[in-house]
Amino acid sequence: MPGPGTDPSTARAALALGDDALVLSHRLGEWAGHAPVLEEEVALANIALDLLGQARILLSLAGDEDELAYLREEREFRNLQLVEQPNGDFAHTIARQLFFSVHQSLLHRELAAGDGPFAGLAAKAVKEIAYHRDHAEQWVLRLGDGTAESHERMQRACDALWRFTGELFAPVDGLGLGPEVVADMEAAWLEQVGQLLKQATLTVPTGPRTGAWTAGAGRQGVHTESFGRMLAEMQHLHRSHPGASW
């Protein structure tokens, strides 16, 4: 059920964006105790907390945030398939973060410039997202133009995740963005990501950005195999102690 005073289309959009932030926050949180250096442990944790804060606000527009996070089944989540991809090595995590944060930066600037229901949230989140994007960009440059091994790993990560990037621009009912605006955002994303990859001495992937079975699939509740395992871990404590208070 939508949150109080939220119309159904706004609730659906809030659910999609909230699920993106929630799932990616959990994935980044998995680096706790495993990051390559202490500084990155702190940086990734801070980004995860920023995203969790965004998720809480968005999910509260769609209903009860705890129930939506911990009691839904896999097919009820509307997050992008990109954000649910496993962390892999550090380069894989950075490529995922780059692709998502560039998209999120473009999206939130569009939302903040309008007068829709997400304008206020977007305006507040823009600075957080700018940090997320800068963090990812600096690491892409560092790894891509680093050693032969770091270059190879960064290229491999970009190639592996490229097929999930088309869904970033699948229509989301309730956002109030017309097809022309979304097309312009996608063109800007391709240009900005492409320029950065070239600056990092990486090759822009040439493979398809969607597949017949992946285009818009996450938004429709169709997820990749790793998502079910991640969801079981994320929901385990809450489901094991229903109704518990802390």
N, C-alpha and C positions, 0 to 999 in steps of 0.2 A: 504494500500500500504506500502511495506517495506520502511524504511528510505533510504536516498541516499547512494548508494554503498553497500547496504546490500542484500545478496542473499536470496531467499525465505526461504530456510531451516533454515538459521540463524535467520531470522525474526520470524519464527514460534517458535523457541526455546526461543528467547528473549521475545516474547509475553507471553509464558507460565510462565517463571520465573518472568517476570515483573508483571504479574497478581497475582502471589503468593505473591510477596512483597507488591503490592498495597493493596490487600484485607486484608492481615494480618495487615498492617499498619493502615488501617481504623478501624479494630476491636479493636486494642490496643488503638487507639485514643478515642474510646468510653468510656474508663476508666477515661478520663479527668473529674475531679470534683467528681468522684465516687470511686477512689482507697481507700483501707482500711487505709493507712497512707500517709502523704505528701511525704515521701521519695519514696514510690512506685509510686505515681503520677508522679514524676520526672523521675524515672527509666523507666516506661512504655512509657512515652512520648518520651524519648530519643531513645528507641528501635523503636518506631513507626516512628520517623524521620529518623533513619538510613535506615529502610526498604523503606520509601518513596523516599529517595535519590537513593537507588538501583533501585526502580521501574522507576524513571524518566529516568535514563540512559538506562535501558533495553527497555522501551517502545519507546524511541527515536530511537532505532535501528529498531523497527517494524513499525514506522510511526510517526504521530503527537501525542505526549504524551497526550495532553489535549483531543483531539478527542477520542483517545483510552480509556482514563479513564472515560470520561463523556458522550460520545455519543453512545457508543455501547449498544446493548441489551444484556440481560442476557445470551442467548445461544451463544453469540460471545466471552464470557470470557473463558479463558483456565486455570484458577487457580485450584489447588487441592481443593477437597471438605473439606479437613481438615481445611484449613485456613479460610474458610467462616463460620465455626461453631460459634454460638453465644458465647459470653464471659461466660455466666453462672455465677457461683460464682468464687472467686479468684482461687481456686484450679483447676477449669475447664480451666481457662485461662492459668495457669501455665503448666498443662498437655499438652495442645495444643502447647504451646511455646516449651516445652521440645522436643516433638516428631518432630516438624518442625526444630528447630535449630540444633539438632543433625544431622538430614538429610542434612540441608543446609551446615553445617560444613564439612561433608564428601564430599558433591558434589563440594563445592568451592575449596577444597584442590585438588581434582582431576582436576578440570578445570584449576586451577592456575599452576599445574605442567605440563600442556600441552602447545601447541602452537596454539590453536584454537582461534576463535574470542572473546571468553569470558575469556581468560587467564588474561588479564590486569585487567578487572573489578573484577574477582574473587580474584586476589592477593590483591587488595585494600580492598575488603570486608571481608577478612578472620579475621582481628582483630576485626571488628565490630561484626561479627557473634560469635566469641569466647566470647565476653562479653554477648551477648544474651543467649548463651548456659550456661555460668556460672551462670547467674542470674536465669535461670529456674532450673538448677540443685540444687542450694543452697536452693531454695524455696521448691523443691520436698523433699529434705532431712529434711528441717525444718518442713514441714507439715506432711510428712509421718511418721516421728519419733517424732511427737509432742504429742498433746493431743489425746484422743480417738476420739473426734469429727473431728479434723483436719486430722487424719489418715483415718477416714471413708470417708471424703469428697475427699481426694486425691485419694484414691482407687476407689471411684465411678467415678471420672473424668477420670482416666486412662482407666477404663473398658468401659466407654461410648464412648471414642474417638478412641479406639483401632481398630475398624472396618474401620477407614478411613486411617490407616497407610500403607496399602498395596499399595495404589495409589502413595505413595512417590517414588516408584521405577518403575512406569510405564514408558515405553520407551518414550523419548522426541527426536523427529527427529531434527537434527541440532546441538545437543550438542557434537557430536563426541565421545560418550562413547559407547564402545561395550558392548554386553550382559554380558560378563565375568566380566567386571569392575563394571557394575551395580549390578550383583549378589554378588560380593565381598563387595560392599557398603552396600547392604541390610543385609548381614551376620554381618558386623561390627556394623550396626545400632542396630540390635537385641541384639548383645552381649553387647554393651555399654549401651543401654537403660535398658536392663535386669539387668545388674550389679548395675546400679544406683537405680532402683526400689527395688532390694533386700537390698541394703545398707540403703534405707529409710524404711525398714521393710514392704514394700508393696509387694503384690503378682503380679507377671507378668501375665497380662491377658492371658487367654487360648482360647478366642473366635477367630473366623476367622478374618483375617486382611483385607479382602475384602468380598463383597457380589456379587451375580450375577448381581445386578443392579448398583453397585458402582465401580467395578474394572475399573480404568481409566476413569471414567465418567466425572470428572471435566475437564480433558484434552480434552474431546470431546464436551464440552459445556453443559453437563448435571449437574445441580446443585440442592442443597437441598432447601427446602422451604424457609428457613430463608434468603437465599442469595438475593432473589428478593426484600425483604423488605430493606435489607442493601443497595442494589444498588440504590433503589429509594431515600433513604436518602442521599447517597453519591453524587448522580448526580443532586439533586433537584435544588440547587442554580444555577449551570451552565446552566441547561435546562430552568430555569425560566427567565434568562437574556441572551439569545443568542447573541453572538457578543460583549458583554459588555467588557470594559477595566477598569482597576483599577488604 
